[in-house]
Amino acid sequence: MTTRPAPRAIPSDEALSAAAPESVTQASLADTFRVVGRVLVPTVLTGVVKRRPRVMALAQKLQTDRAAVRLLGELRHRYGHALRLRLPARPVALALTPEAVGGVLAGTPSPFSPASKEKKAALGKFQPHGVLISEGPERTARRELNEAVLEPGRAVHELADPWARTIAGQARDLLGGDTLDWDEFTAHWWRIVRQVTLGGDTAEDRELTDLLAPLRRAGNWAYATPGHRRTRERFLELVRRQVALRRPGSLAAALAAEPAAEGVDPAGQLPHWLFAFDAAGIVAFRTLALFATLPDQLAAVRKELDGVDLTEPQQLPRLRASVLESVRLWPTTPALLRETRGETAWGPDRTTIMVYTPYFHRDPERLPYADRFEPEIWLDGRAANNAALVPFSGGPGACPGRDVVLFATPTLLANLVAEHDFRLVGTALEPGNLPLTLDNFGLRFEVGDRRS
């Protein structure tokens, strides 16, 4: 089997080194209204923290992301690198070029803090001590703890052995029927997540992950709605209890065993990992839809799987690249937010900077492969050289759990497609013109055993 290079999940430092814009142009009032109507409102309505199934179905029908991408392309020609919106409540600016994105990501956490007002309000509903909404020495200590446990940059985590067996077992259970829909898939996915993160699938483990859903739905509205105090208290209590169990082979056990700086709550880091794994499940299901649509790509993946023991940890570069390409096509984080600390070229102190990822991932003017599945870009350097292809963000604020996700998700897909065929039912994907908005909740497959 030919050895493939490991796919790079975040832009290279060289790609991020481009200078930030020297000035940000003020948008007209009319263009501000257009951005609000075509970009901001649809993004909020579909659910930034927890996707809303009915709204996602409507967004796919209307292809709302396509309208947003067209608008931002037009605005880039008119305004250049970036523009500042005319909003009364607070200064908000939009990045419009990869160079602008690179400058912002490279300047994280100072002067571009990930802990924006909106993010604190949204994520604080279920992870008040999370690294993404932390600043200063507190952020540094929490980030170090996250990296120590999650091991970014290591393709196969030290705990991957039990994870591989868990994933293989859940895949076998998942393949027991003739059809597969989102509800069945996500039920098995969360069993995997609980085993990987918590080390078990007990009633309390299930209660913990069940409580996360309403807290995330509350997070969709950020500071516009009150928090669910009792639900959050019970959720965080269960997090602390389950981490304290230190069940072997789990991230919770690794977290409990890792020395933490004074004042850092180790268990408080785990809620974000659960949150991120939900997005990873969406990515896996959408990637399965791509394989069902593109037989040549599926054949290339199966060639990589020839002779591979999937009960043992594997790197699977082609499959990892396929997962990354699925996130490029349909980003699970539609907007990266940063907030300035001090006055910058972007505006006064506390200016919110928004990077609308669907625009940069599907820009037809800059990406000849914008609307087609092109996993090779993650293997040949093209993605790494583009500061705006950010499935896991980039720079010092890049997701520390990226390599855990890029082990679990491809491993599950490998177990699913190695010996089974999947036919997409009710949703038609055009290979050379893939939609910008894809409703994962509406995907459904017919499943067949290749060995029969």
N, C-alpha and C positions, 0 to 999 in steps of 0.2 A: 504494500500500500504506500502510495506517494505521500511524503510528509509535507503538509501544508503549513505556511506561516500562521502564527496565532493572530486572529483578527484583533485590531485595536479598537476598543470601544469608545475612546474619547479622542478629541483632536490632539495632535502633537503640540509640544510647547512651541515649536517653530510656527505652526499655524496660528497660534494664539498671540504671537508676539507683534502682530501688526498694530500700529498706533491707533488709539481711539480717535474719533473725529474731533477736530479742533473746535467745531461749533455745531450746535444743534439748531435746526431751523424751526421756527414757530409755524405750526399748521394753521391753515385758515379755519374759521368756524365751521364752514361747510364740510371740510375734510375731517375735522374732529368728529362731527356728527356721523360721517360715513364710517369712520373707524369704530366708533361706539356701536353703531348698528350692525356692522358686518363682522367685526372681530370680537369686541369685548362682550357684547350681550350673548351671542351664540356660545362663546366659550364658557361663560358663567352658567347658562341654562343647561348645557349638557352635563355639567357637574365636574368641577376641577378636582375635587377631592374624592368624590364618589359618583361614578357615572349614573345617569338617570336613563333606564332602558327605553321608556317611551320617547323621551326627547332625542336619544341617540337614533332611534328608528326614523323619526322625522328628519333629523339632521342628515342621515344617509339619503333619504328621499330627495331632500332639497339640495344636497351637496354643499352645505354651508361653508365648509373649508375652502372649496373651489372659489367661491365668491370672495372670501377673505384674501386668498393668495393673489387673485387678480388685482384687487384693490391695492395691496401693499406693493405689488410690482409697479403699478402706476404711480404710487406715491414716491417710490424710490427714484424714479426718473424725474419727478418734480422737485423733491427735497434733498436728495443725496443720501448721505450716510444715516441720518437719523432725523426725527422730528419730535417736537414737543407739542402735546395736545393742549387745547384750550379748555381745560376742565376747572370748575370753580373750587372744588374741594381740596385738591392737592396737585402738585406738579407731576405729570406722567409723561414719559418719553418712550418712543419706539425705536429700536434698532432696525435698520433697513438693509444693511450690508454685512457680509461675513467679517469684514474688518472691524466693524463696530461691535459685533458679537464677540470677536476674539479679544478686543480690548477690555470689554466688561468682564468676561470670564477670567482673563488673566489677572484682573485687578480685584478679584475676590479673595478675602473678605473686606479688604480696605483698598480703595474707598467705596467699593461696591459690595455692600453687605447682603447675604442671602436672607437675613432676618427682616424682611419687609413688614410693614404694618399689616398688610393683607395676609401674609403667610403666618405671622404670629397669631392672628385672630383665628385663622382656619385650622392650622395644625395644633394650636394650643388646646383645641377641644378634646384631643386624645393623646397628645404627646407634649405636655408642657415643659419637659426637660430635654426635648430632642435637640440634636446638634443643629438642624436646619434653622431653628429659631433662636439660636444662641449667638452671643457676641463676645469679643474680647478674650480674656484668659479662660473663661468658662467654655467658650466655643473650642478653643485650642485643646483643652483637656478632654472634652467630649469627643472631638474629632479623633484624637489619638486613641481613645478607648475603642471607638468604632473600627478604626483601621486595624487595631491589634486583634480584634475578634473576627472581622470580616475578611481580612487578608487581601486587600485590593492589589492587583498585579500578579497574583498567584492563580493560575488557571484552574488548578485542582486544589481545593481547600483541604487542610489536614483532616477534616472530618468527612471527606467525600465518600469513604468506604461505606459507612452505614447509610448515607443518603442515597447512593446508587442502588442499594438493595431495596430501600423503601420505595423509591421511584419505580423500579422495575415491578415490584409487587402491585402497586397501585395501577400501573399501566395494564397489567394482566386483568385486574378486576374491571377496569374501564372498558376493556375490549370484549366483554362478555355478551354484548347485545349486537343487534343488526343496525342500530342507529345511534347517533351521538349528538346531543344538543348541549347548549351552554349550561343548563342547570346540572346535568349529569357530570359534565366535564369539571365544572367548578367545585362540585362536592368532593370529587376525588383530588382535585388540586389542593383544596384546603386541608385535606388529610395529609398530603405531602408537606404542606407548609407547617402544619402543627408539629409533625415529626421532626422536621429540620430545625425549626426555631425553638420549640418547647420540649421536644424529646418524647412526646406522647400524644394520644388522642382520647383522653379521658373526658368525662362530662364537664369538668372544670376547664379543660383546654378548649372544648367546643363552646362553652359559655363565654370564655374570653374572646374568641374570634367573633362570636355572634354579637357581642356588645360593641365591637369595633364598628360595625355597619351603621347603627344610628348616630354614633359620634361623628363618623365621617360625613354622613348626610348633613348633620348640623354644620360641619366644617365647610360645606359647599357655599354657605352664605356668610362665612367669615364673621365679621363683627356685626352683621345685620340681624343676627338671631342670638338669643341667650344660650349659654351652654347647658348641657344636660348634667347637672351637678351630681346627682345620685348615680346616674349611669357611669359617669366618668370615674367617680370614686370607687365603685365596684370594679370597673375595668382595671384601674391602676392597682387596686388591691390584688386582683387575680394575677396581674403581671408580676408583681413582687413575689407572690407565693409560688408561682410556677417557675420563676427564675431560681428561687431559693431551693427548689427540688434538685437542681443540678443533675438532671437525667443524662446519662452518658450519650455521647454522639450528637448533642444538640448545641445550637448557638447559645441558648440560655445558660448551659453549663459552662461553656467557654467564657461567657460574659461574667458569670459569678466568680470564676476562678481568676480573672484578669485583675491585677492591681489597678485601682482607680485613684485618681488624684483626690485630695480632700475636697469635699463639697460636691463631688460628682455622683449622681445617682445612676449606677450601672443599669438597673432594671428599666430606668426611664428611656433608655435607648432602643429597647426592643419594639415598642409600638410602631416606630417608623419602619422597621424591617417587615412587620406584618403588612403595613400599608403598601410598601413597595412590592411585596410578593403578589398582592392582588393585581397590580398592573402587569406583572410578569405572566400571570395566568391569561390575561387578555392577549398579550403578545403571542403566547404559545398557540392559542386557539386561532388567531388570525394567520399565523404561520402555517398551521395545518390547512387552512383554506387556500393559501398560496400553493402548497404542495398538491392539493387536490385539483388545482387549476393548471399547473405547469408540470407535466409529466417528465420533461427533460431535466428540470431542476430536481425533482424527486429522484430520478434515476441517479443523478450525480451524488445526492446524499446517500442513497442506498449503496453506492459503490464505496463510499467512505466507511460504511458500516460492515462491509464484508469481513467476516472472520473476527469481528469485535465482540468481546464478552461484555454485555451491557449491565451485568450485575457487578462489574468492577468499574471504577472511575475511568472515564475517557475524556480526552480533550476535544475531539470532534470539531476541528476548525471550520469545515464547510458548514456544518449545522449551526455553529455559533454565528458565522457570518450571515446565514439565512435569518436567524433570529434578529440580529442587528438590522438587517435590511427591512424586516417587517416593522421594526420600530421607526426606521426612517420613513417608510411609507405612511405609517399611522402612529405618530408619536403619542405615547400615553401621558406625557406631560405637555399639554398644549402651549403652556407659557412658562418660560423661565423668568423669575422676578429677582431683581436686585434693587437695593435702595441706597442712595448715595449717603456717605457720611462726610459732611462738609460740602462746600461749594465746588462743583466740577464743571467741565464743559457741557455736561448734560443738564445742568440747572442748579438751583439752590440746594442747600442741605435738605435731605429727606425726599429727594426726587425719586420716584419709582421708575425703574427702567424695565421695559417688557421686551422679551425676545419671543416672538410668536413662532414656535418651532415648525408648524406645518408649512409656513411660507418658505423657510430656509431649506427644509427637507424636500420640498416639491416645486422649487423655483424652476419653471421651464426655460428661462433665459440663461441660467447658469448651469443647469444640470441636464445634459442630454438624455439621461436615464430617468428623469423626474418621475414619470408615471409608469415605469416598468420595474420589475424585480431584478436587481443587479447585485447579488451578494458579493461578486468579485471586488467591488470597491472597498470592502472591508479587509481584503487580503492583499491588494496590490498597492495600497498607499493613498489612493484617491480620497477616501473618506478621512484618513488621518490628516491629510493636507488641507482639509476644508474646516475652518474654525466654526462653521455654522451647522455642521452635522453633529448633533449633540444628543444621541439617544440616552446618555447618562450624564448630561451636562459636560463640563470641562474645566480645566485649570484646578486651582486649589479647592474649588467647591464641587468637584466631580463626585458622583455617587460612590461611596466606599464599598457598597455591596454589589457593585456591578459584576464581579467575577463569580460571586455566589449565584446570582441570577443566571449568568451565562454558563453555569454548570447545570443547574437544576432544570432550566427550560429546555435546552437541547437534549439533555438526557431523557426527559419524558418524551419528547418528540421522536427521538431515536427508537425508543421502545414501542411507540405507536406505529411508526411507518415501516419498521424493519420487515414485518411479516403481514401487514394489513394494508388494504387499499381503502381510501376515503373518497367518496363522491359527494361533492357539494350539492345540496338540495335547496331550491327556493331562492338562491342568491347566485347571480351570474357575474363573474369577474372577467373582464376583457384583458388578456395578458399584456397587450401593449398600451393600454389606456386604463390603468387601475384607478378606482375611485379615490378621491381624497378623503372621503368620510366613509368608514366601514363600521357598521353596527355589529359588534361581536355577539351581542345578545340574540341576534336573529340568525346566526349561522347554525346550520344543521347538516349532518353528514349521514350518508349510508355507508356502513362499514362491511368490508368483505375480507375473508381470510385468504391470502395469496397461496397458502399451502393446500387449500381444498380444491 
